[in-house]
Amino acid sequence: MSNLHRELRKFEKLEDGTYIASTEWSPLKLSVDNAKARFKNSGSWFELSLESYGRAGNFRTAGPASVSSSGERINLSRKGMTEWYVNHGENLEHGLVLNEKPSGR
């Protein structure tokens, strides 16, 4: 049964290059491309896009991402960082990994 649950949480690549995943027990859907993540819950949508990162006075432009997925995880790799989402079925987890400590204070 656990293999079925993992299979249901997988990110699927669509013809336009967008990846999409659904949560198993709620109407929440996540759609990801190289610029943004869109969340749909019933009839409402909202989206997140990473434009820059760093510290005050020293922000770096994030730029478009290279998108890859493996099962229920999707990675948006950019120069100097990786943004990721994991579909746990009942919820979605989001995180950022910086390759180096940002400059500044």
C-alpha positions as CSV (number, residue, x, y, z in Angstrom):
1,M,0.0,0.0,0.0
2,S,2.8,2.4,0.8
3,N,4.1,2.1,-2.9
4,L,0.6,3.1,-4.1
5,H,0.7,6.2,-1.8
6,R,4.1,7.2,-3.1
7,E,3.0,6.7,-6.7
8,L,-0.1,9.0,-6.1
9,R,2.2,11.8,-4.7
10,K,4.6,11.8,-7.7
11,F,5.2,15.0,-9.7
12,E,4.1,14.4,-13.3
13,K,5.7,16.3,-16.1
14,L,3.2,17.8,-18.6
15,E,3.9,18.5,-22.3
16,D,4.5,22.2,-21.7
17,G,7.3,21.4,-19.3
18,T,5.2,22.2,-16.1
19,Y,5.2,19.6,-13.3
20,I,2.1,19.0,-11.3
21,A,1.2,17.0,-8.2
22,S,-1.9,16.6,-6.0
23,T,-2.2,15.9,-2.4
24,E,-4.0,12.6,-1.7
25,W,-6.5,13.7,1.0
26,S,-7.3,17.3,0.1
27,P,-8.1,19.3,-3.0
28,L,-4.7,21.0,-2.9
29,K,-2.7,20.9,-6.1
30,L,0.8,22.2,-6.9
31,S,2.0,23.2,-10.3
32,V,5.7,24.1,-10.8
33,D,7.7,25.5,-13.8
34,N,11.1,27.2,-14.0
35,A,9.8,30.5,-12.7
36,K,7.0,29.9,-10.1
37,A,5.0,27.5,-8.0
38,R,1.2,27.7,-8.2
39,F,-1.1,26.3,-5.5
40,K,-4.7,25.5,-6.2
41,N,-7.2,24.7,-3.4
42,S,-10.7,24.2,-4.7
43,G,-11.4,27.3,-6.8
44,S,-8.6,29.5,-5.4
45,W,-5.1,29.9,-6.7
46,F,-2.0,31.6,-5.3
47,E,1.6,31.5,-6.5
48,L,5.1,31.9,-5.2
49,S,8.1,33.1,-7.2
50,L,11.6,33.6,-5.9
51,E,12.9,36.8,-7.3
52,S,16.0,37.4,-5.2
53,Y,17.8,36.2,-2.1
54,G,20.5,37.3,0.3
55,R,20.9,40.0,2.9
56,A,19.9,43.6,3.1
57,G,22.0,45.6,0.6
58,N,23.3,42.5,-1.1
59,F,20.5,40.6,-2.8
60,R,21.2,38.3,-5.8
61,T,18.7,37.8,-8.5
62,A,17.4,34.3,-8.5
63,G,16.7,33.9,-12.2
64,P,15.0,31.0,-13.9
65,A,15.4,27.5,-12.4
66,S,16.3,24.2,-13.9
67,V,13.5,21.9,-12.7
68,S,13.9,18.2,-12.0
69,S,11.7,15.7,-10.1
70,S,12.2,12.4,-8.4
71,G,9.0,10.8,-7.1
72,E,7.3,13.1,-4.7
73,R,10.1,15.6,-4.6
74,I,10.8,18.5,-7.1
75,N,13.9,20.6,-7.2
76,L,14.3,24.1,-8.7
77,S,18.0,24.6,-9.1
78,R,19.4,28.0,-9.6
79,K,22.9,29.5,-9.4
80,G,24.0,29.2,-5.8
81,M,20.8,27.6,-4.4
82,T,18.1,24.9,-4.7
83,E,14.5,25.5,-3.9
84,W,12.5,22.3,-3.3
85,Y,9.0,20.9,-2.6
86,V,8.0,17.5,-1.2
87,N,4.5,16.1,-1.5
88,H,3.7,14.2,1.7
89,G,0.2,13.4,0.5
90,E,-1.6,15.2,3.3
91,N,0.6,18.4,3.0
92,L,3.4,20.0,1.0
93,E,6.8,20.9,2.4
94,H,8.9,23.7,1.0
95,G,12.5,24.6,1.5
96,L,15.6,26.4,0.3
97,V,19.2,25.2,0.3
98,L,21.9,27.9,-0.1
99,N,25.3,26.7,-1.4
100,E,27.1,29.3,0.5
101,K,26.5,31.8,3.3
102,P,25.2,35.1,1.9
103,S,27.5,38.1,2.0
104,G,26.8,41.0,4.3
105,R,25.4,41.3,7.8
